[in-house]
Amino acid sequence: MKITDVNVWLVEGVKYNWTMIKIYTDEGYTGVGEATNWPGSPIVEAAAKHAGERIIGLDPMKTDFIWTKLYRDLNWVGPYGASMCAISGIDMALLDLKGKVLGVPCYELLGGAFRTEIPLYANYWFTGGGHNAEDYAQQAKLVKEAGFNGLKFDPFAHTNYFYGDDLSSNLSLTPELQRRAHDVSKAVRDAVGDDMDMMIETHAMLNMKTAINMAERLADLNITWYEEPAGPESAETLQAIRDRLHPGVSICVGERHYTRYGFRPILERQLSDIIMPDITRCGGPSEMKRIATMAETYNVLLAPHNPNGPLSTLASAHVCASVPNFFKQEFMFNDVSWRDEVIDHPLNIKDGSLVLSDRPGLGVDLVEDIMEAHPGIREDKEAFYV
């Protein structure tokens, strides 16, 4: 069997464009994948098209060979960013194709299922109202009523500081904004109760002093994790922050770490209690499985980052099904109305969990007419961190 063609679509999503991929073969088998990243989705689209051209004529069943070949070929332009997103989407599509050839779901190719109901935590649930404590609390209650037992949000967002052009404040927050962040977070905790997981994002948008100060202030709210108190550039900076944090505050990082090589210093130095690789960035399902296995040796939990499209959601869930050290998977609580229309079987969300089918591969195909009816927006939307 040989790969004969690779098609790429840019599709509008609720937060940013999805980059969708379909691989075709000379025996009629196809596989679908997703390479979504933002901002700069047209760059990812171009990278996916180029990487797709490089695999024409190869045997699609040799998934690890193709991953390694693309990684080594494209390493010259950098092992991260758009090139790794392209590799991630192609790996996902190849694993889907292989599952369809063999007649088994992807989680069987990844070692078999520990579980087929994947607990989710909600993100992007706070899109209505005025982003104040009262509105956040009301919307958080809707998440709980929907059956989710975890939610995440960035209480530091939605300020002129984050989205203006003035960067002179050096990633600080005024005392008023610090109080607001705590008030919003406390309102959410009071609304959902003590038994629900509450994750706090920072998007690495705070300087060290502010990040540490806010972690101390939020510790009394029993937060499940404090996310990205430092960016991915320096394990030493993350180490310095971890050493000064309240001992009851867990750290979660990983949405901007690429491949097992990027996670290695995080795990070796035990800087994160939970890691959150993004399947459309880290190297696809094959690489996420390898990262999860590495994390298991350090007793670190897996909680995939996933503010992406439906293929990313499904592929992440197949990896989560196959590993013992899984915690929860991110899920976009509010999304575009066509999310379940671009795939031929809708996502099966039940009581805050994604229920995986036993259909081959990822269990779905892409619906080209729907994707083409919702083309990607070529100019990035206003920044809205989730």
N, C-alpha and C positions, 0 to 999 in steps of 0.2 A: 504494500500500500504506500502511496506517495501523496504528499501535500500538493495540491494543484493551485490553490488560491487562498488569499486571506483578505477579508473585507473589514473595514473599520467605519463605525458611525459615531458621530458626536450627537448626543441626545440631551435635551434640556432636563435637568433635575430640579428639585426644590431649592437646593443650595447652590449647586454648580453643575456644569455639564458632566454627563456620564460618557465615558469612552468605551464603546461596545465593539467586540471582535467576534468574527466567525471564520473558522477554518474549514476548508473543503478538501476532499480527497478524491482520487480517481476511482474509488470503490463506492462512492456515494455517501460515506459517513461524514458527518460534520460535528464540530464542537464549538461551543460558545464561551466567551470569557469577557472580563471587564478590566480596563486599565485606568480607571478614573483617578484623577488628581486635579488639584486646583491650588492657586490660580495658574493660568497659562495652559489651559486644557488643549488649545490648538497645537501646542508644542508636543504634548503627549500623543495627540492624534497623529501628528507627523511621524513621531518616533515609532508608534505602533505599526503604521504603514511600512516604514522602512524595515523594521524588524521582521514584519511579515514577509517581505520580499526575500529576506535572507534564508527563510526556511522552506521556500518552494522546492519541491523535489525530494525533501527528506521524509523518512519514515515517521509518521506521527506517533507510533507506539513507543518510540525511544524518547520518552519525555525527559528523563534526566540528562541524556546526551544533548538534546536540543537546548535545555536550560543552560548547561555548561558551555556549549558552543556560543550561544548568544551572549552570555556573561563575559566570556573571554574576548569575543569579537568586539563588543561594545564598551569594554572596559577602557578602551583608548579615549573615549569621550567622557569617561567617568562612570563608576560603578553604581551611582545613585541617580536620583531624579528621574527625568523623563525616560531614559533608556531602561531603567529598572521597572518603571511602570509598564512599559511595553512588554518586557519579559514576563512580568507578573500576569498580564492579561493573556498572553500566549500560553503560558504554563497552565492557566485555568482552563482555557479552551482545549488544550491537548488532553488534560486530565478528563474533561467532560467527554471528549471524543473517545478516549480509550475506554471509559466506562460504558459508553454506548456500544462500542465494538464487542466488549466482553459481556454486556448485559448485566452489569452490576452498578450500584450507586458509587459515587466517588469515595464515600467513607470506607467502603470495602477495599478500594485500592490503597487507602491510607492506613490500613491495618485492622479495619473492622470497627464497629461502633461500641463504645461504652454506653452511649445514650443516643436516642434519636429525637428527643424533645430537648431543645436547646434554650435554656433560660436567657432572657434578654433584659437589658436595662434600657430605659428610654432616654433619648436625646431629642432635641428639636421639638420639645413639647411646650415651649414657652413663647411661641411666636405671636400670640395675641396679647392685647392689652398694652400697658405702658411700661412694662419692665420694672415695675415697682413691687414692693413686698406683697401687697394685697393681691395683685394680678398673678404673681408667681405662685402664691399659695393656692389660689383658685384653680389654676391650671395643673398644679402638682396633684391635687385631689383627683382630677380626671385621669391622670396616669395610674394612680392607685386603683381607682374604680375599674379601669380597663384590665386589671389583673397583673400589672407589672409590680415586681417587688424591688425595683431599683431605678434610679433616675440620675441624670448628670446635667450640670449646667455651669456656666461661667458667671459668677456674681459680679465680676469686675468689668464685664463687657457692657455695651450699650451706653458708653460715655463718650463725650467729645474727645477725651484724651486718647482713646484707642483708635478712633477713626478720623481724627483730624490730621492736618499736615504738620503740626508742631511736635517735633520729637525732642524738644529741648528738656523735657521733664525727666529724661533718663529712666523711663519705665517706673515712675513713682506714682503713688496715689495720694491725693490730699486726705487729711483726716476725715473730711466729710464723705469722700468716696469709700474710705475704709469702713466707716460706720455703715454706709449704705450696703456694702457687700455683706457685712455681718448681719444686718437687719433682714436682707433678702434671704440669706441662707437660713437664718433662724425661723423665718416665716415658713419656708419650705419644710424644714424639719418638723415644726409644730403641726403643719398640715398633714403630713404623711405618717407621723408617729415614729417611734424609736426603732421599729422592727424593719423598716425599709432602708435599703442601701442608698446612700446619698454620696455621689461623687462630685468633687469640686475641681473644675478646670481652671488653669491660669493661662494656658496657651504660651507659656514661657514669656509672658508680656510684663512680668514684674522684675524689678531689680532684686538683688539678693536680700537686701535689708527688708524691703517691702514683702517679698515672698515669705520670708521667715516670720515676720511680724504677723502676717495674715494667717499663716498656718497655726500660730499660737492662739490667735483669737478664735479660729474656727474649730479648734481641737475639742472644745466643750460640746460641740454639736454632734459628736460621734460620727465624723465623716469616714466613709469607707476608704477613700483614697484622696490624695492631693496630687493633681495631675500636672506634669511638666513644670515643676518649679524652676527648671533651667532648660535651656535649649539643648539640641542634640550635639552641639559642637564640642563640648568638653565634659568628659566624665569627671575630671577634677573639680569643676564647678559644682556638679551635682553632688559629688562627695562632700564638699564643704557645706552645702546646704543640708544634706542629710545628717551630717554630724551635729548640726545646731538645731534641728527640728525637735519638737515635742516628741517624746518616745512613743506616744500613742498614735502618731500620724503616719499612715502608710503612704508610700510614694508609688505612682504609676507613670511610666514613660513608655515611649515606643512608636507613636504614630509617625514620627519623622526619623526613625531609625530604619535603615535599609539592610536587608540580608542578615544572615547569622553573624557575619563579620562586624556589623554595626552593633549588634546586641552583645557581642562577646565581652567588651569591657564592663558593660552594665551588670552582666551576670557574674563575672569573675570578682568584681568588687562588691557584689551584693548591694547595689545601690537602689534597687526597686523591688518591692514586695510583689507587685503585679506588673506584667508587661502587656503592652497593647499594640502589637504589630498590625499594620493595615495590609490586608491581602492584596490590594491593588498597587501597593508600593514596595512591600518587603521582599517580593520575589514570587508571589503566587502561592497557591495551596501547598505545593511541594516544599517550598522554602519555609512557609509558616509552620508546617509540621516539623521540619528540622529545628526551627527556633524553639518550638514548644518542647521538643525532646531535650534540647540543651537546657531550657529553663527548669525542666523537671529535675535535673541533676542538682540544681541549687534550691529545690523546694519552692520555686517561684510559680505563681499562677498565671494563666493565660486568659486575657479578656480582650478579644480583637477590637480594634478601632474600626468603625464602619459607618461613616456618614455618606455612603455611596449608593449605587443603584442595586437592583434586586439580585443580579448575578453575584456581586460582592457579598451580599447578605447570605445567599445560599452557599457559596464556596467557603466562606468563613465558618458557617455552621457545620459543613462536612468535616472541616478540620477539627472543630470543637467536639464533634461526635467521636473523634478517633483518638483523643488524648485524655489521660487520667487527671491532668493538672488544670482542667478548665474551670473558670469561675463564672463569668457572664459575658455575653456578646452585646455590643452596642447596636441599637436599632433606632431608625428615624421615625419618631412617633407621628409627626406630621410630614406628609410627603405629597408629591404631585399626584393628581388623580389617575394618571396613566402608568404609575409604577407597576401595577399588576397586569397592565395591558401589553407592555412591551415583551412579556414572557407568556408562553401559551398555557401555563398553569400558575394561578396566583399563589403568592406566599401564604402558607397555612399558619397563621398566628392564632394561638389559643392560650388564653389566660396568661399572657406575658411570656410565652415560649414560642419558638419556631419549631413546628413539627415537620421533620424530614420524611419524605416519601422513600419508597424502595425502587422508584423508577431509575433507569440507568443514567450514569453520569450525574450531572447536577439536577437532573429530573425535569428540565425545561428546555425549550428552544426560544430563540428570539423571534419576535413578530416584526418583520421588516416594515410593513405598511405603517404600523403605529410609531416606530422609531422615526421614520421619515416624515410623519405628520407633526413631530415635535423636535425639529432640528435644534442642535446646540446653539446657544447665544454666543456670538463671536467676540463680544465685548464682555469682560468679567462683570458680574453683578457687584454691587456695593459689598465691601467686606462684612461678613457676618459670621463670626467664629462660632463653631459648635464643637 
